[in-house]
Amino acid sequence: MRLLRNVFRRKVRSILTILGIVIGVFALIAMGSMAEKLTLLVDGGIEYYKDKAIVSEGGGMAFMASPMSKDRIKEVESIDGVKVAQAEINMLLEDLEAVNFGQPPMIVGTDLRGQEYESFEITFAKGRDLKEGDHKKVIVGSDLVNKLDAKVGKRIKIRGEKFEVIGILEKTLTGPDLTVVMSLADAQELYHKTLPDVLRKELKAEDLVTGITAFVDEDHDPDKVAKTIGKEIEGLSAMGPKAFQDQIGSAVGVFSAIITLIGLVALMVGGLSVVNTMSMSIAERTKEIGIRKAIGASSFKIIRQFLMESGVIGIIGGLIGLGLGIAFTSVANAAGNESGTALFLVTPRLAISAVLFALILGIIGGFFPAWRASRLNPVEALRYE
C-alpha cells in the first residue's frame, strides 16, 4: 500500500504517465494481433504446401490466376514424382469493394482426385466432407458461418446460386476458415459467369480450371518437382513450399515486422513519460531521500524503491492497455465476423510480451532518476528547498 501511495502522490501526473503506457500497450496489442493473424495464415500455407506443387498458367495465384484447360492435368501427371494432379477453381467469394489486409473470403472448387493423399488435416465442427457426385453442396469455413448464415442442412446463396450446407469446419486460424468448398463442376459454373463476354462465349465451363495441385511422392522434393513442371511444360509455372515461403512468407514477415514496430514505438513514447514523472517525483522528495540516507539507507535501497515505483507504473499501464486491446480486437473481430474479415488474434505470447515490455520499459525509464537519487549527498538533500 505504501508503494501505491508513493506512486499516486501526484494523482494527475501519475494517471497521465500511466495513460501514456496504456496507449502504447494498446497500440502494440492492436498492431501485434494483426501481425499474429497474418503469421498464422502464412504458417498454415507453409504446412499446406509442404508436400505439394501448385501449378498455374502465367504465374498467377489463387483468385488472380488465369483460366486454363482442365486437360493440362495429364501433362502435370506425366512429370516424375507426381502421384496425382487435382483440378481446382479458386475465386473470390464476392468481388472486393475495399482493400483487404488479410485473406479475402474464397471459393475453392475441387475434383477430389487428391482427397486420399491430403496431409493437411481439417476437422469438421458439424456435418461431413464432400464426396464424389455431390452437386450444389458446400462446406463452409468457421469465419464465414455468420456472414453466410450457414447451418448444416440449410440452403445458402453463393454468388447468386443456392447451395446446401453439408459441413462446417472447425476453426483452424488459417486459410480454410475463410473458404467455401464445393465440387469442381459447381465452381466452374460460377467462375464461367465471371469471365468477360468474349471469353465466356469461347470457353466451356466444364473445361476450365484456375489451378492444379500436384501431390508429390514422399521420396521426391516438392520444390524440385515444381521446377521440373515449370521447365518441361510450356506455359505453366509451379510453386513448391520453399517458393511459397520465400514469396509470401517473406513479404508478410516484413509487413508484420513494420506494424509491430509501430506499436513498439508508441509504447516507447509512453516510456519516456515515466522518465519525466520519476525525475519530478525525485525532485519533490529530495529531503525525504536525504533523511533516509542520513539514518542509514543504502544507495541500493534508494534505487530499489524508485525502480519498484516506476515498475508499478509500467505494470498498471500494461495491464490496462492489454485489457483495452483485447476488448478492442474482440469487438473488431465480432464486427468483422459478420463480413468474414476477422483481422486480429491476441495470442498468449503477444499478451505476456506486451505486459512484460511495459514493465521493463517502466523499470528502465525509472533507472536513471533512481540512480541519480541514490547519488544525492545527504547533507545537500536535507538543505534542498
C-alpha positions as CSV (number, residue, x, y, z in Angstrom):
1,M,0.0,0.0,0.0
2,R,2.9,2.4,0.8
3,L,4.3,1.7,-2.6
4,L,1.0,2.7,-4.3
5,R,0.7,5.8,-2.1
6,N,4.1,6.9,-3.3
7,V,3.2,6.3,-6.9
8,F,0.0,8.3,-6.6
9,R,1.3,11.2,-4.6
10,R,0.6,13.4,-7.6
11,K,-2.5,11.7,-8.9
12,V,-3.0,13.6,-12.1
13,R,0.7,13.3,-13.1
14,S,0.8,9.6,-12.3
15,I,-2.5,8.9,-14.2
16,L,-1.2,10.8,-17.2
17,T,2.0,8.8,-17.2
18,I,0.1,5.5,-16.8
19,L,-2.1,6.7,-19.7
20,G,1.0,7.0,-21.9
21,I,1.9,3.4,-21.2
22,V,-1.7,2.3,-21.7
23,I,-1.8,3.9,-25.2
24,G,1.5,2.3,-26.1
25,V,0.4,-1.2,-25.0
26,F,-3.0,-0.8,-26.7
27,A,-1.2,0.1,-29.9
28,L,1.2,-2.8,-29.6
29,I,-1.7,-5.2,-29.0
30,A,-3.8,-3.8,-31.9
31,M,-0.8,-3.9,-34.3
32,G,0.7,-7.1,-32.9
33,S,-2.5,-9.0,-33.1
34,M,-2.8,-8.2,-36.8
35,A,0.7,-9.5,-37.3
36,E,0.0,-12.6,-35.3
37,K,-3.1,-13.3,-37.5
38,L,-1.1,-12.9,-40.7
39,T,1.8,-15.0,-39.4
40,L,-0.6,-17.9,-38.6
41,L,-2.2,-17.6,-42.1
42,V,1.3,-17.9,-43.6
43,D,2.3,-20.8,-41.3
44,G,-0.9,-22.6,-42.4
45,G,0.0,-22.1,-46.0
46,I,3.5,-23.4,-45.4
47,E,2.0,-26.5,-43.7
48,Y,-0.4,-27.0,-46.6
49,Y,2.3,-26.6,-49.3
50,K,4.9,-28.9,-47.7
51,D,4.2,-31.9,-49.9
52,K,2.7,-30.3,-53.0
53,A,3.4,-28.2,-56.1
54,I,0.8,-25.7,-57.0
55,V,0.5,-25.2,-60.8
56,S,-0.9,-22.3,-62.6
57,E,-0.8,-20.7,-66.0
58,G,1.1,-17.4,-66.4
59,G,2.4,-17.4,-62.8
60,G,-0.9,-16.3,-61.2
61,M,-2.0,-17.5,-57.8
62,A,-5.4,-18.2,-56.3
63,F,-8.1,-15.7,-57.5
64,M,-5.5,-13.9,-59.6
65,A,-4.7,-17.0,-61.7
66,S,-5.6,-17.1,-65.4
67,P,-8.1,-19.7,-66.6
68,M,-6.6,-22.8,-68.2
69,S,-7.7,-26.0,-69.6
70,K,-8.5,-28.9,-67.3
71,D,-6.8,-31.2,-69.9
72,R,-3.4,-29.9,-68.6
73,I,-3.8,-32.3,-65.7
74,K,-2.4,-35.1,-67.9
75,E,0.7,-33.1,-68.7
76,V,1.3,-32.5,-64.9
77,E,0.8,-36.1,-64.0
78,S,3.4,-37.1,-66.6
79,I,6.1,-35.5,-64.6
80,D,8.3,-37.8,-62.5
81,G,7.4,-37.6,-58.8
82,V,3.7,-36.5,-59.2
83,K,1.4,-39.0,-57.6
84,V,-1.8,-37.4,-58.8
85,A,-2.9,-33.9,-60.0
86,Q,-6.1,-32.3,-58.7
87,A,-8.0,-29.7,-60.7
88,E,-9.2,-26.7,-58.8
89,I,-11.1,-23.4,-59.2
90,N,-10.0,-20.6,-56.8
91,M,-12.1,-17.5,-56.9
92,L,-13.3,-14.7,-54.6
93,L,-16.5,-15.4,-52.7
94,E,-17.6,-11.9,-53.7
95,D,-16.0,-9.0,-55.6
96,L,-13.7,-6.9,-53.4
97,E,-15.0,-3.4,-52.8
98,A,-12.2,-2.3,-50.5
99,V,-8.6,-3.1,-49.5
100,N,-8.4,-6.3,-47.5
101,F,-5.5,-6.7,-45.1
102,G,-5.9,-10.4,-44.7
103,Q,-7.0,-13.2,-46.8
104,P,-10.3,-12.4,-48.6
105,P,-13.1,-14.9,-48.4
106,M,-12.6,-17.5,-51.1
107,I,-14.5,-20.2,-53.1
108,V,-12.5,-23.4,-53.8
109,G,-13.8,-26.0,-56.2
110,T,-12.1,-29.3,-56.4
111,D,-12.5,-32.6,-58.3
112,L,-11.4,-34.5,-55.1
113,R,-8.8,-36.6,-57.0
114,G,-6.2,-35.9,-54.4
115,Q,-8.5,-36.3,-51.4
116,E,-6.9,-39.5,-50.1
117,Y,-3.4,-38.0,-50.4
118,E,-4.2,-34.8,-48.5
119,S,-1.9,-34.4,-45.4
120,F,-3.3,-31.1,-44.2
121,E,-5.7,-32.1,-41.5
122,I,-9.0,-30.4,-41.3
123,T,-11.8,-31.4,-38.9
124,F,-15.5,-30.7,-39.0
125,A,-17.4,-29.0,-36.3
126,K,-20.6,-30.3,-37.9
127,G,-21.6,-32.3,-41.0
128,R,-19.4,-34.1,-43.4
129,D,-16.8,-33.7,-46.2
130,L,-17.6,-33.5,-49.9
131,K,-17.8,-36.8,-51.8
132,E,-18.0,-37.8,-55.4
133,G,-21.3,-36.8,-57.1
134,D,-22.2,-34.0,-54.6
135,H,-24.0,-31.3,-56.5
136,K,-24.9,-27.8,-55.2
137,K,-23.5,-28.7,-51.8
138,V,-20.8,-26.8,-49.9
139,I,-18.6,-26.9,-46.9
140,V,-18.2,-23.6,-45.0
141,G,-15.2,-22.3,-43.1
142,S,-15.7,-21.2,-39.5
143,D,-15.2,-17.5,-40.1
144,L,-17.9,-17.4,-42.8
145,V,-20.7,-19.0,-40.8
146,N,-22.2,-15.7,-39.6
147,K,-21.6,-14.0,-42.9
148,L,-23.5,-16.6,-44.8
149,D,-25.9,-17.6,-42.0
150,A,-24.7,-21.1,-42.6
151,K,-26.2,-24.2,-40.9
152,V,-25.9,-27.8,-41.8
153,G,-28.9,-28.7,-44.0
154,K,-29.7,-25.1,-44.8
155,R,-29.5,-23.6,-48.3
156,I,-27.4,-20.5,-48.7
157,K,-26.7,-18.2,-51.6
158,I,-23.2,-18.2,-53.1
159,R,-22.8,-15.7,-56.0
160,G,-26.5,-15.8,-56.7
161,E,-26.8,-19.6,-56.7
162,K,-28.3,-21.7,-53.9
163,F,-26.3,-24.4,-52.3
164,E,-26.9,-26.8,-49.4
165,V,-24.5,-26.7,-46.5
166,I,-23.3,-30.2,-45.7
167,G,-20.4,-29.3,-43.4
168,I,-18.9,-26.6,-41.2
169,L,-15.2,-26.7,-40.5
170,E,-13.6,-26.4,-37.1
171,K,-11.6,-23.2,-36.6
172,T,-8.0,-23.5,-37.9
173,L,-6.9,-19.9,-37.6
174,T,-5.6,-20.3,-41.2
175,G,-6.9,-20.2,-44.8
176,P,-9.7,-22.7,-44.5
177,D,-11.6,-20.5,-42.0
178,L,-12.3,-18.1,-44.9
179,T,-13.1,-20.7,-47.5
180,V,-16.3,-22.2,-49.1
181,V,-15.5,-25.6,-50.6
182,M,-17.7,-27.1,-53.4
183,S,-17.4,-29.5,-56.3
184,L,-15.3,-28.5,-59.3
185,A,-18.3,-28.6,-61.6
186,D,-20.3,-26.2,-59.4
187,A,-17.3,-23.8,-59.1
188,Q,-16.7,-24.0,-62.8
189,E,-20.2,-22.7,-63.5
190,L,-19.8,-19.8,-61.0
191,Y,-16.3,-19.0,-62.4
192,H,-17.5,-19.1,-66.0
193,K,-20.1,-16.4,-65.2
194,T,-17.4,-14.0,-64.0
195,L,-15.5,-14.1,-67.3
196,P,-15.8,-11.3,-69.8
197,D,-18.4,-11.9,-72.5
198,V,-15.8,-12.6,-75.2
199,L,-14.1,-15.3,-73.2
200,R,-17.3,-16.8,-71.9
201,K,-18.5,-17.4,-75.5
202,E,-15.3,-19.1,-76.4
203,L,-14.7,-21.3,-73.3
204,K,-16.8,-24.1,-71.9
205,A,-17.4,-24.1,-68.1
206,E,-16.5,-27.8,-67.8
207,D,-13.1,-27.3,-69.4
208,L,-11.9,-24.5,-67.0
209,V,-9.6,-24.6,-64.0
210,T,-7.5,-21.9,-62.4
211,G,-5.0,-24.1,-60.8
212,I,-3.7,-27.7,-60.4
213,T,-2.4,-29.2,-57.2
214,A,0.2,-31.8,-57.8
215,F,0.6,-34.2,-54.9
216,V,4.2,-35.3,-54.8
217,D,5.6,-38.7,-53.9
218,E,7.2,-39.0,-50.4
219,D,10.7,-39.7,-51.9
220,H,10.7,-36.6,-54.1
221,D,11.3,-33.0,-53.2
222,P,8.2,-30.8,-54.0
223,D,10.4,-27.8,-54.8
224,K,12.4,-29.8,-57.4
225,V,9.2,-31.3,-58.9
226,A,7.8,-27.7,-59.1
227,K,10.9,-26.6,-61.0
228,T,10.6,-29.6,-63.4
229,I,7.0,-28.8,-64.1
230,G,7.9,-25.2,-65.0
231,K,10.8,-26.2,-67.1
232,E,9.2,-29.1,-69.0
233,I,5.6,-28.0,-69.6
234,E,5.3,-24.9,-71.8
235,G,3.1,-22.1,-70.4
236,L,2.8,-23.5,-66.9
237,S,4.6,-22.4,-63.7
238,A,4.6,-24.2,-60.4
239,M,5.4,-23.3,-56.8
240,G,6.7,-25.6,-54.1
241,P,6.8,-25.0,-50.3
242,K,10.1,-23.0,-50.4
243,A,8.9,-20.7,-53.1
244,F,5.7,-20.0,-51.1
245,Q,7.7,-19.2,-48.0
246,D,10.1,-17.0,-49.9
247,Q,7.5,-15.1,-51.8
248,I,4.5,-14.9,-49.4
249,G,6.1,-15.6,-46.1
250,S,8.9,-13.1,-46.5
251,A,6.5,-10.3,-47.7
252,V,4.1,-10.9,-44.8
253,G,7.0,-11.2,-42.4
254,V,8.2,-7.7,-43.4
255,F,4.7,-6.3,-43.2
256,S,4.2,-7.9,-39.7
257,A,7.5,-6.5,-38.5
258,I,6.6,-3.0,-39.7
259,I,3.2,-2.9,-37.9
260,T,4.7,-4.4,-34.8
261,L,7.4,-1.8,-34.8
262,I,4.8,0.9,-35.0
263,G,3.2,-0.5,-31.8
264,L,6.6,-0.7,-30.1
265,V,7.4,3.0,-31.0
266,A,4.1,4.1,-29.5
267,L,4.9,2.1,-26.3
268,M,8.4,3.6,-26.1
269,V,7.0,7.1,-26.3
270,G,4.8,6.2,-23.3
271,G,8.0,5.0,-21.6
272,L,9.6,8.5,-21.9
273,S,6.8,9.9,-19.7
274,V,8.0,7.5,-17.0
275,V,11.4,9.2,-17.0
276,N,9.8,12.6,-16.7
277,T,7.4,11.5,-13.9
278,M,10.1,9.8,-11.9
279,S,12.5,12.7,-12.3
280,M,9.9,15.2,-11.0
281,S,9.0,12.8,-8.1
282,I,12.6,12.6,-7.0
283,A,13.0,16.3,-7.2
284,E,9.9,16.8,-4.9
285,R,11.2,14.1,-2.5
286,T,14.8,15.2,-2.2
287,K,14.5,16.0,1.5
288,E,12.9,12.6,2.1
289,I,15.8,10.9,0.3
290,G,18.2,12.9,2.4
291,I,16.6,11.8,5.7
292,R,16.6,8.1,4.6
293,K,20.2,8.3,3.7
294,A,21.1,10.1,6.9
295,I,19.6,7.3,9.0
296,G,21.4,4.6,7.1
297,A,19.5,3.7,3.9
298,S,21.9,2.4,1.3
299,S,22.1,3.5,-2.3
300,F,20.8,0.1,-3.3
301,K,17.6,0.6,-1.2
302,I,17.0,4.0,-2.7
303,I,17.4,2.6,-6.2
304,R,15.2,-0.3,-5.4
305,Q,12.4,1.9,-4.0
306,F,12.2,4.1,-7.1
307,L,12.6,1.2,-9.5
308,M,9.7,-0.5,-7.8
309,E,7.6,2.6,-8.2
310,S,8.4,3.0,-11.9
311,G,7.8,-0.7,-12.3
312,V,4.3,-0.4,-10.8
313,I,3.5,2.4,-13.2
314,G,4.6,0.1,-16.1
315,I,2.6,-2.9,-14.9
316,I,-0.6,-0.9,-14.2
317,G,-0.4,0.7,-17.6
318,G,0.5,-2.6,-19.3
319,L,-2.5,-4.5,-17.7
320,I,-5.0,-1.7,-18.5
321,G,-3.6,-1.4,-22.1
322,L,-3.8,-5.2,-22.5
323,G,-7.5,-5.1,-21.3
324,L,-8.4,-2.3,-23.7
325,G,-6.5,-4.0,-26.5
326,I,-8.3,-7.3,-26.0
327,A,-11.6,-5.5,-25.8
328,F,-11.0,-3.6,-29.0
329,T,-9.8,-6.6,-31.0
330,S,-12.7,-8.7,-29.7
331,V,-15.3,-6.0,-30.8
332,A,-13.5,-5.5,-34.1
333,N,-13.4,-9.3,-34.8
334,A,-17.1,-9.6,-33.8
335,A,-18.0,-6.9,-36.3
336,G,-15.6,-8.4,-38.9
337,N,-17.1,-11.9,-38.4
338,E,-20.3,-10.6,-40.0
339,S,-18.4,-9.9,-43.2
340,G,-15.8,-12.7,-42.8
341,T,-12.9,-10.4,-42.1
342,A,-11.6,-11.1,-38.6
343,L,-8.2,-9.4,-38.7
344,F,-6.9,-9.7,-35.1
345,L,-5.6,-12.5,-33.0
346,V,-4.4,-11.8,-29.4
347,T,-2.2,-14.8,-28.6
348,P,-0.9,-15.6,-25.0
349,R,2.6,-14.9,-26.4
350,L,1.6,-11.4,-27.5
351,A,-0.3,-10.6,-24.3
352,I,2.5,-11.7,-22.0
353,S,5.2,-9.9,-24.1
354,A,3.2,-6.6,-24.2
355,V,2.8,-6.5,-20.4
356,L,6.4,-7.6,-19.7
357,F,7.7,-5.0,-22.2
358,A,5.6,-2.3,-20.4
359,L,7.1,-3.5,-17.0
360,I,10.6,-3.5,-18.3
361,L,10.1,-0.1,-20.0
362,G,8.8,1.3,-16.7
363,I,11.8,0.0,-14.9
364,I,14.3,1.3,-17.5
365,G,12.5,4.6,-17.5
366,G,12.9,4.9,-13.8
367,F,16.5,3.7,-13.6
368,F,18.3,7.0,-14.3
369,P,16.2,9.1,-11.9
370,A,16.6,6.3,-9.3
371,W,20.4,6.2,-9.8
372,R,20.6,10.0,-9.5
373,A,18.5,9.8,-6.3
374,S,20.9,7.2,-4.8
375,R,23.9,9.6,-5.6
376,L,22.4,12.5,-3.6
377,N,24.6,13.9,-0.8
378,P,22.5,13.5,2.4
379,V,23.6,17.0,3.7
380,E,22.8,18.8,0.5
381,A,19.5,16.8,0.2
382,L,18.4,17.9,3.7
383,R,19.1,21.6,2.7
384,Y,17.1,21.3,-0.5
385,E,14.2,23.7,-0.8
